[in-house]
Amino acid sequence: MNVGEVAALAGVTVRTLHHYDRIGLLSPSERTPAGYRRYTPSDLDRLHQVLVYRELGFPLEEIATLLDDPAADPVAHLRRQLALLRDRLDRMRAVVAAVEKEMEARTMGISLTPEERFEVFGDDDPSRYDAEVQERWGETDAYRESRRRTSSYTKDDWLRIKEEGAEVERRFAEALRSGAAADSEQAMDVAEEHRQHISRWFYDCPPEMHAGLGRMYVEDERFTAHYEEIAPGLAEYVSTAVQANAARR
């Protein structure tokens, strides 16, 4: 093959092939009577090795040293390159996973570093339900308001949100254990704090919207499991208290 055909086949420029020839990295094995370069199949094999090493980031000088090693045969080079490519693939998969996590977090409006997110949320990934949340509420004002607010929150803000939320849940559990009815003043007052917590940090949550959330706490097994882990019967208790408070207001 002539230099133009090789360049088209390999996806490189003729100028690149001329440069490889000048530095002795890839010199064509044959010449025409007029002096034009002619590349043989063995030359193309060497070019393939050169291009793979280049893709892996090796400098040309090091590539020449590797290819001209008398102890290395083409199969040895392929094994080496395969191992390097697999290592690079593993690293790229890790990078892709990290970028996807960051995209999910930013979609949720959580602009924290991965370390900060782990410190705040631990293994509980807040973005795992984002597609579902966006599908159900993505067109609502509450969703847009929540994203707008949370996009500016720092790690300290999230820690405070988490602490306040846990305190409300603790007071719900305390009311339950004390024997106070779910529609008692004590329980409804905690429910009102819960509503104010949402309004303060995420979106304006009027009583009727809060009542809908209360129903979801027993209709969605994921919310139910969260509250039941705190105290048996708490999901139903919180749901009733929230709806009673909404009716009171």
N, C-alpha and C positions, 0 to 999 in steps of 0.2 A: 504494500500500500504506500501511496505517496503521503507527504506530510499533510496535505489538505484533507485527505480521506481519514487519516489517523486523528487529526484534530476534531473533525466532525463526529467520528465514532466515540471518542473519549470525552467530548464536551469541554475541550480546552482550546486555547488559541494556537495558531501556528507560531506566533511569537514565543509562547511558552515552550513549545517543542524545540524551537531554535535555541532558546536559553538552556534547556536541559542538555542539548547537544554540546553547546559551548563549554559548559562546566563539567562535561563528562558523565553526567548522571544517566543520560539515555542517548546514546549515539546510535543511529540506524546502522544495521549490519551491512547494508548494501548501498551502492550508488549507481545511478544510471550512467551511461557513457558521457552524458552531458553534465554529470556531477550532481544531479538531483537526489535527494534522500529517498531511500526505499526501506520501509520497515517490514521486518519479517515477523512471523508469529511469536518467536521468542522475544523480539523487541516489544511486542504488544503485551506479553506476559509481564515483562519488567515494568512497562508503563503502568500497568494495573497495580503492581506493588507500590510504585512510587505514589500514585494517586491515593491509595488507601492510607499510606503512611502520612501523606500530606493532610488528608482529612482528619487524621488523628492528632495533627498538630506538630509532627516532627519537622525540624528544620532540614533543608535540603542536604546540608553537609552530613548530618547524622543518617539520613536515608541512604546516602551513597555508601557510608561505612557499613550499614546493615546489609545492604544488597551485595556488596563486594566481599562480604565475609566468606572465605572459602569453606568454612565449616557448616554454613547454613545452606540448605537446599530450598527450592520453592515451597515444598510442603511445610517445612519448618517456619517459613515466613507466613504462610497462610494460618498455621496454628497460632503463631504469635499475634497476628492481626485479629484473628477471631477472638482470642482472649481479651485483647485490648478493646475491641468493639463491644464485647459483652459487658466489660467493665464500664465503658462509656454509656452503654444503654441503661445499665442499672442506675448510674448517676443521673442521667437525663430523666429517667422515670421518677427518681426522687425529686428532681427539680420540678417536673410537671405536677407531681402530687402537691408540692409546696405552693405552686402558683394556683392550682385549683382551689386549695384551702383558702388562700388569700382572696381569690375571686369570690368564693362563697361568703367569706367573712365580710368583704366589702359590699356584697349584694345585700347582706343583712344590715349593713351600716355600722359594722364593728371594725373600726380602724385601729387595731392593736397588732403588735408584733406577735408571731407565733408563741414566743416565750410568755408574753403578757397574757395572751388568750388562755394558755395553759394554766397560768397562775390564777386567773380569775375563774375559769370554767372547769379546769381539770380535764377529765376525759369526756365531759358532757359537751359535745360539739353543738353550739347554738345554731349552726347553719345547716344541720342535717335535714331540717324540715322546710328549708327555704322555698323549694319548688312548690311544695304543698301550700305554704302560707301565701306565696305570691299568686298561685292559682285561685285560692279562695278569697283573698282580700286585697289583691294587688291593685285593684281599681278604686279602693276606698280612700277617703281622706285620712282615716286613722293610720292606714299602712304608710301612706306617703309622709304623714307627720312623724311617725315613729322613725322612719329611715332618715328623715332630715335631722331630727334631734340626735339620734344615736351615732350618726356619722361623726359628730364632733366630740364624743365622750372619750375621756382618757381612761387609763387603767384605774386610777383612783376613783373616777366616777362610777365605773362598773363595780368596783369593790364596795362602794357605798350602796349602790343599787342592790347588790347581792345581800349585803348586811341588813338593809332595811326590809327587803323581801323576806329574809329568813326570820327576822323579828316578828313580822306580821304572822307568818306561819306558826311560829312558836306560841304566839298569843292565841291563835285559833286552837291549837292543840291543848293549851292550858285551859281554855274555856270548855272544851270537850271533856277533858278529864275531871274538871270541877263539877260536872253534872249540869252546867247551864244549858238550857234548851237552845237549839240552833236559831230559833227566832226570838231569843231573848235580847234585851237591850245590850247586854255584854257582848254577845256574839255579833249582833248587828253593828255595834260600834267598831269592832275589829274589821268587819266587812267594809265599813266605810273607810277605814284606814287603808285597806287593800285597794279600794277604788281610787283614793287620793294618790296612792303610790303609783298606780298606773298613769293617772293624769299628770302627775308631776314629772315623770321620767320618760314616758313614751308617747301618749296621745290623750286628748280629751276624752274621758270615759264617762259619759252620762249614765245615770242609773239603769236605763233600759238596756244599754249596751253591756253594762256590768252584769245584769241579770242573764244575758245571753252567754257571757263567759261562765257564769255560775252553772248553767245547765251543761255546758261543755265539759266541766270538770267531772261529771258523772257519765256523760255520753261518750267521751273519748277515753279509752282505756289507758292511754299514755299519761294523761293528766291524773286519772284516778290512781294509777300506780305510784305517781309521785307523792300524792297526799297520803296514800295508805302506807307508804314507807315511813312517813313521819309519825303517824298514829293510826291504828286500825279504826275505820269508820270516819276518818277525817274528810275524805272526798265528799261524801254525802252531807256531812256537817257544814263544810264550807259552802257547798252549792246551795243549801237551804238558807244559810245565813246571808249570803250574797243576794239571793232573790228576795228574801224578807226585807233586807235593807233597801233594795230598789223599790219595793212596794211602799215602804215607810216614807221614802223621799219623794 
